[in-house]
Amino acid sequence: HAIGEGATELIHIGQAVMAFHGKIDYFIDTVFNYPTLAECYKVAALDGMNRLPRPWIPYL
């Protein structure tokens, strides 16, 4: 859930990626404007990939 003034900045990106069956690599490969809350997607994706057992390439 996202609540507050910045919620709309985050929700539309995740919604669009999910609608087009995107994978975690979208968030890793995409350049987001900086500084914005949207960059949180990239940080979260990289953190998630770092937590996967190696090699993680087949998960992409």
Rosetta constraint file for C-alpha pairs under 8 A:
AtomPair CA 2 CA 7 HARMONIC 5.17 0.50
AtomPair CA 2 CA 10 HARMONIC 7.86 0.50
AtomPair CA 2 CA 11 HARMONIC 7.48 0.50
AtomPair CA 3 CA 7 HARMONIC 5.42 0.50
AtomPair CA 6 CA 10 HARMONIC 6.88 0.50
AtomPair CA 6 CA 37 HARMONIC 7.17 0.50
AtomPair CA 7 CA 11 HARMONIC 6.17 0.50
AtomPair CA 8 CA 12 HARMONIC 6.46 0.50
AtomPair CA 9 CA 13 HARMONIC 7.53 0.50
AtomPair CA 9 CA 37 HARMONIC 6.79 0.50
AtomPair CA 9 CA 38 HARMONIC 6.52 0.50
AtomPair CA 10 CA 14 HARMONIC 6.84 0.50
AtomPair CA 10 CA 37 HARMONIC 6.56 0.50
AtomPair CA 10 CA 38 HARMONIC 5.55 0.50
AtomPair CA 11 CA 15 HARMONIC 6.01 0.50
AtomPair CA 12 CA 16 HARMONIC 6.05 0.50
AtomPair CA 13 CA 17 HARMONIC 6.35 0.50
AtomPair CA 13 CA 38 HARMONIC 7.52 0.50
AtomPair CA 14 CA 18 HARMONIC 6.12 0.50
AtomPair CA 15 CA 19 HARMONIC 6.07 0.50
AtomPair CA 16 CA 20 HARMONIC 6.40 0.50
AtomPair CA 17 CA 21 HARMONIC 6.20 0.50
AtomPair CA 17 CA 22 HARMONIC 4.86 0.50
AtomPair CA 17 CA 23 HARMONIC 7.60 0.50
AtomPair CA 17 CA 26 HARMONIC 7.83 0.50
AtomPair CA 18 CA 22 HARMONIC 5.71 0.50
AtomPair CA 22 CA 26 HARMONIC 6.46 0.50
AtomPair CA 23 CA 27 HARMONIC 7.84 0.50
AtomPair CA 23 CA 60 HARMONIC 6.63 0.50
AtomPair CA 24 CA 28 HARMONIC 6.74 0.50
AtomPair CA 24 CA 45 HARMONIC 6.07 0.50
AtomPair CA 24 CA 60 HARMONIC 6.73 0.50
AtomPair CA 25 CA 29 HARMONIC 5.89 0.50
AtomPair CA 25 CA 45 HARMONIC 7.73 0.50
AtomPair CA 25 CA 60 HARMONIC 6.11 0.50
AtomPair CA 26 CA 30 HARMONIC 5.85 0.50
AtomPair CA 27 CA 41 HARMONIC 6.06 0.50
AtomPair CA 27 CA 42 HARMONIC 4.92 0.50
AtomPair CA 27 CA 45 HARMONIC 6.21 0.50
AtomPair CA 28 CA 42 HARMONIC 5.35 0.50
AtomPair CA 28 CA 45 HARMONIC 6.27 0.50
AtomPair CA 28 CA 46 HARMONIC 6.51 0.50
AtomPair CA 30 CA 42 HARMONIC 7.83 0.50
AtomPair CA 32 CA 36 HARMONIC 7.86 0.50
AtomPair CA 32 CA 38 HARMONIC 6.60 0.50
AtomPair CA 32 CA 39 HARMONIC 5.69 0.50
AtomPair CA 33 CA 38 HARMONIC 7.57 0.50
AtomPair CA 33 CA 39 HARMONIC 7.18 0.50
AtomPair CA 34 CA 39 HARMONIC 6.99 0.50
AtomPair CA 35 CA 39 HARMONIC 7.38 0.50
AtomPair CA 38 CA 42 HARMONIC 7.81 0.50
AtomPair CA 39 CA 43 HARMONIC 6.51 0.50
AtomPair CA 40 CA 44 HARMONIC 5.96 0.50
AtomPair CA 41 CA 45 HARMONIC 6.03 0.50
AtomPair CA 42 CA 46 HARMONIC 6.16 0.50
AtomPair CA 43 CA 47 HARMONIC 6.12 0.50
AtomPair CA 44 CA 48 HARMONIC 6.06 0.50
AtomPair CA 45 CA 49 HARMONIC 6.17 0.50
AtomPair CA 46 CA 50 HARMONIC 6.19 0.50
AtomPair CA 47 CA 51 HARMONIC 6.49 0.50
AtomPair CA 48 CA 52 HARMONIC 6.67 0.50
AtomPair CA 49 CA 56 HARMONIC 7.13 0.50
AtomPair CA 52 CA 56 HARMONIC 6.31 0.50
AtomPair CA 56 CA 60 HARMONIC 7.47 0.50
